[in-house]
């Protein structure tokens, strides 16, 4: 049975960044992805989705994203860039291979998939979050007879024309989808906490610089106050600014329960809705690693950098803060990818 030096599970931006650094590593590796096409999570974003940063601040290692026609690159432009990046560096991905379970026997990982079993000395899990949408367990949610969808399934507002829509969640996706749907429907924005908005001139580029400064300060044991540049605040991209000008960026405390036709607010009043759009975030798509016994709450695993603390030979890349600073961003994943490939190469040379 063929044994690889490395198998990467997932074919999105994190896998491409790892593939870039693997060009010089001289390892026998493959990338397995369960999607039909390339582009990872960007395939599933809504139609009008854009980055928060200009193209030059949204780049994978080695090759800058071409300048956008707009202030921020669109979903289509990002997908084009990822496809061109893959071709430029000759990164091969085997598509429609869903890894269902990973186990380890005699220092070799055995990956069970919908195609066949694979064996490898090391593993990079790079499956992100898109396939683990999170919806809170609010009483009565299963009773609602209208339409419910998570932001991961939202494409555009066309089907909601003339309807009453409640949009749940106070983050960037909630604000952007509210901005779009409110043009064609009657909307209510339900949030747990009052949304905080960044200054108009602050975008992902500024947030990355501030977060970088905080990251380096923390490494040195220093305190760092991000002030008004809280990375969790809403970025005022053009559609959100336009919504503000229409007076629709108004939120209210989220409901306490749901019934067949709508929601029950904290004061006991009932409001009817046709549609609920849940902009409530994601867990981590790590179900394939459950057989290793390392998965914690919402799909997290304990890591030192990107290296698994519990399973030798396993790395996790691109899941966010628990796998490295800014590792879930295009510009940030390069650092994690380089570190991971260096560690894997050293590990295999000494194994």
C-alpha positions in Angstrom: 0.0 0.0 0.0 1.4 3.4 -1.0 2.5 5.6 1.9 2.8 9.3 1.5 5.1 11.6 3.5 2.2 14.1 3.9 -1.5 14.3 3.1 -3.3 17.6 3.2 -7.1 17.4 3.9 -8.9 20.4 2.4 -8.2 22.3 -0.8 -8.8 26.0 0.0 -6.5 28.9 0.6 -4.7 27.2 3.5 -3.9 24.2 1.4 -2.6 26.4 -1.4 -0.4 28.3 1.0 1.1 25.0 2.2 1.5 23.8 -1.4 3.5 26.9 -2.1 6.1 26.1 0.5 6.0 22.4 -0.3 7.5 23.0 -3.7 11.0 23.0 -2.3 10.4 20.4 0.4 10.8 17.3 -1.8 8.1 15.4 0.0 5.7 12.9 -1.5 2.4 14.5 -0.8 -1.2 14.9 -2.0 -4.1 17.3 -1.3 -7.5 15.8 -0.9 -10.6 18.0 -1.1 -14.3 17.0 -1.0 -15.4 19.9 -3.2 -16.1 19.5 -6.9 -14.2 22.7 -7.8 -11.4 24.7 -6.3 -11.6 27.8 -4.1 -12.6 26.3 -0.8 -15.1 28.3 1.3 -15.1 31.2 -1.3 -17.3 29.0 -3.5 -20.0 29.2 -1.0 -20.0 32.9 -0.1 -23.0 35.0 -1.1 -23.0 36.6 -4.5 -22.0 40.1 -3.4 -19.4 39.1 -0.8 -16.1 41.0 -0.9 -12.9 41.0 1.0 -12.4 43.7 3.7 -9.0 44.7 2.4 -7.5 45.9 -0.9 -6.0 43.2 -3.1 -2.4 44.1 -2.1 -3.2 43.3 1.5 -5.1 40.1 0.6 -2.3 38.0 -0.9 -1.1 34.4 -0.5 2.7 33.9 -0.2 4.7 34.4 -3.4 2.3 36.2 -5.7 0.2 39.3 -5.2 -3.5 39.3 -5.9 -4.2 41.4 -9.1 -5.7 44.8 -8.4 -9.4 44.8 -8.1 -11.8 46.9 -10.2 -13.3 48.0 -6.9 -12.0 49.1 -3.5 -12.2 45.5 -2.3 -11.9 42.3 -4.4 -15.2 40.5 -5.1 -15.9 36.8 -4.6 -15.4 36.2 -8.3 -12.0 38.0 -8.2 -10.9 36.0 -5.2 -11.9 32.7 -6.9 -10.1 33.7 -10.1 -7.0 34.5 -8.0 -7.0 31.2 -6.1 -7.4 29.2 -9.4 -4.6 31.2 -11.0 -2.4 30.7 -7.9 -2.9 27.0 -8.0 -2.0 26.9 -11.7 1.0 29.2 -11.3 2.6 26.9 -8.7 1.5 23.6 -10.1 -0.4 22.6 -7.0 -2.4 19.5 -7.7 -5.6 18.8 -5.8 -7.7 15.6 -5.9 -11.3 16.8 -5.8 -14.5 15.0 -4.6 -12.5 13.0 -2.1 -14.2 13.3 1.3 -12.0 12.1 4.2 -14.4 10.6 6.6 -12.1 9.3 9.4 -8.4 9.4 10.4 -6.8 6.9 12.6 -3.2 6.0 13.4 -1.6 2.6 13.5 2.1 1.9 13.9 3.0 5.5 13.3 1.1 5.6 10.0 -2.1 7.6 9.5 -4.9 5.8 7.8 -7.4 8.0 6.1 -10.8 6.5 5.2 -12.6 8.3 2.4 -15.5 8.0 0.0 -13.0 6.8 -2.7 -10.5 4.6 -0.9 -8.1 4.4 2.0 -4.9 6.5 2.1 -1.8 6.2 4.2 0.6 8.9 5.3 3.4 9.6 7.8 2.0 13.1 8.5 -1.2 15.0 8.1 -2.2 18.6 7.7 -5.9 19.2 8.4 -6.9 22.4 6.5 -10.7 22.1 6.2 -11.7 25.5 7.7 -15.1 26.3 9.1 -17.5 26.7 6.2 -19.0 23.2 6.5 -19.8 23.6 10.2 -22.4 26.4 10.3 -23.5 27.2 13.9 -27.1 28.0 14.8 -27.9 28.5 18.5 -30.4 26.1 20.1 -33.1 28.6 20.8 -36.4 27.1 22.2 -38.9 26.4 19.5 -36.6 26.7 16.5 -37.8 23.4 15.1 -41.4 24.6 15.2 -41.0 27.5 12.8 -42.9 26.9 9.6 -41.3 29.6 7.6 -37.9 29.5 5.8 -34.7 29.2 7.9 -31.2 29.4 6.5 -27.7 30.0 7.7 -25.6 32.8 6.1 -23.5 30.0 4.5 -26.6 29.1 2.4 -27.5 32.7 1.5 -26.9 33.7 -2.1 -28.8 37.0 -2.7 -31.9 38.8 -1.7 -34.0 38.0 -4.8 -36.2 35.3 -3.1 -37.1 37.5 -0.1 -38.8 40.4 -2.0 -41.8 41.6 0.0 -41.3 39.3 2.9 -40.8 39.9 6.6 -37.2 38.8 7.5 -35.4 38.5 10.8 -31.6 38.5 10.5 -29.9 37.1 13.6 -26.4 37.9 14.5 -24.4 41.2 15.0 -21.2 40.5 13.1 -20.0 41.5 9.7 -22.1 38.9 7.9 -25.3 40.0 9.7 -24.6 43.7 8.8 -23.9 42.9 5.2 -26.8 40.6 4.6 -29.1 43.1 6.5 -27.9 45.8 4.1 -28.8 43.8 1.1 -32.1 42.2 2.2 -33.4 45.4 3.6 -33.6 46.8 0.1 -36.3 44.4 -0.9 -37.9 43.2 2.3 -39.0 44.3 5.7 -36.2 43.4 8.1 -35.5 43.2 11.8 -31.9 42.8 13.1 -31.8 40.6 16.2 -28.5 40.6 18.2 -27.2 39.4 21.5 -24.9 42.4 22.0 -25.3 45.9 20.5 -23.2 46.0 17.3 -20.0 48.0 17.4 -18.9 49.7 14.1 -15.4 50.6 13.1 -14.6 54.1 11.8 -15.3 54.5 8.1 -11.7 54.6 7.1 -10.7 51.4 8.9 -10.7 48.2 6.9 -9.0 44.8 7.1 -5.6 46.3 6.3 -5.7 48.4 9.4 -7.2 45.6 11.5 -4.4 43.3 10.4 -1.7 45.8 11.4 -3.3 46.4 14.8 -3.7 42.7 15.4 -0.1 42.1 14.4 1.1 44.7 16.9 -1.1 43.1 19.6 0.3 39.6 18.7 3.9 40.7 18.9 3.2 42.6 22.2 1.6 39.5 23.7 4.6 37.3 22.6 6.8 39.8 24.6 4.5 39.7 27.6 3.4 43.3 27.1 -0.1 44.7 27.3 -1.6 46.2 24.1 -4.8 48.2 23.9 -6.5 48.0 20.5 -8.7 50.9 21.4 -11.4 51.5 18.8 -9.9 49.0 16.4 -11.5 45.9 17.8 -11.2 43.1 15.3 -14.6 41.9 16.2 -16.3 45.1 15.3 -18.2 45.6 12.0 -16.2 46.9 9.0 -17.9 49.7 7.2 -17.7 48.3 3.7 -19.7 50.3 1.0 -23.0 48.3 1.3 -23.0 48.8 5.1 -22.3 52.5 4.7 -25.2 52.7 2.2 -27.5 50.9 4.7 -26.6 53.3 7.4 -27.6 56.2 5.1 -31.0 54.5 4.8 -31.3 54.2 8.6 -31.6 50.4 8.6 -28.6 49.6 10.8 -30.9 49.5 13.8 -30.7 46.4 16.0 -32.7 45.0 18.9 -32.1 42.4 21.6 -32.6 39.0 20.2 -35.7 36.9 20.9 -36.1 34.4 23.7 -38.0 31.7 21.8 -39.6 30.8 18.4 -43.0 29.6 17.5 -44.6 28.3 14.3 -45.0 31.8 12.7 -42.4 34.0 14.3 -40.5 34.9 17.5 -41.2 35.9 21.1 -39.2 38.9 22.2 -37.9 39.3 25.8 -40.9 41.6 26.7 -43.3 38.8 25.7 -44.5 40.3 22.5 -44.8 38.2 19.4 -43.7 39.1 15.9 -44.5 37.2 12.7 -41.8 36.5 10.1 -41.6 34.6 6.8 -37.8 34.1 6.9 -35.0 33.7 9.5 -31.4 34.2 8.4 -28.9 33.0 10.9 -25.6 35.0 10.8 -24.3 33.2 13.9 -20.9 32.0 12.8 -19.3 28.6 12.5 -17.6 25.8 14.3 -14.5 24.0 13.0 -14.8 21.3 10.3 -12.8 18.7 12.0 -15.2 15.8 12.3 -12.8 13.6 10.3 -10.3 13.8 13.3 -12.8 12.6 15.9 -11.4 9.1 15.6 -8.1 10.4 17.1 -9.9 11.5 20.2 -8.6 15.0 20.2 -11.6 17.2 19.2 -12.9 19.6 21.8 -15.8 22.1 21.9 -17.0 23.3 18.5 -14.4 21.3 16.7 -11.2 22.7 18.3 -8.1 20.7 19.1 -5.2 21.6 21.4 -2.3 22.9 19.3 1.2 24.4 19.8 1.2 26.7 16.9 -0.2 24.5 14.2 1.2 21.2 15.7 -1.3 19.0 17.5 -0.4 18.6 21.2 -2.0 15.2 21.4 -1.1 13.4 18.2 2.4 13.3 16.8 2.6 13.9 13.1 -0.6 15.9 12.9 -0.9 19.7 12.1 -3.9 21.9 11.7 -3.7 25.0 9.5 -6.0 27.9 8.9 -8.6 27.5 11.6 -8.1 30.9 13.2 -6.4 31.9 16.4 -6.0 28.5 17.9 -3.8 27.5 14.9 -1.8 30.7 14.6 -2.2 34.4 14.4 -4.6 35.5 11.6 -4.3 32.0 10.1 -7.9 32.1 8.7 -7.0 35.1 6.4 -5.4 35.1 3.0 -2.6 37.4 4.1 -2.1 35.7 7.5 -2.1 32.0 6.5 1.3 32.2 4.8 3.2 32.4 8.2 1.4 29.4 9.5 1.9 27.4 6.3 5.7 28.1 6.2 6.1 27.2 9.8 4.1 24.0 9.4 6.0 22.8 6.3 9.3 23.5 8.0 8.2 21.5 11.1 7.0 18.6 9.0 10.2 18.5 7.0 12.3 18.4 10.2 9.9 15.8 11.8 10.2 13.4 8.8 14.0 13.9 8.6 14.3 12.7 12.2 11.6 10.1 12.3 
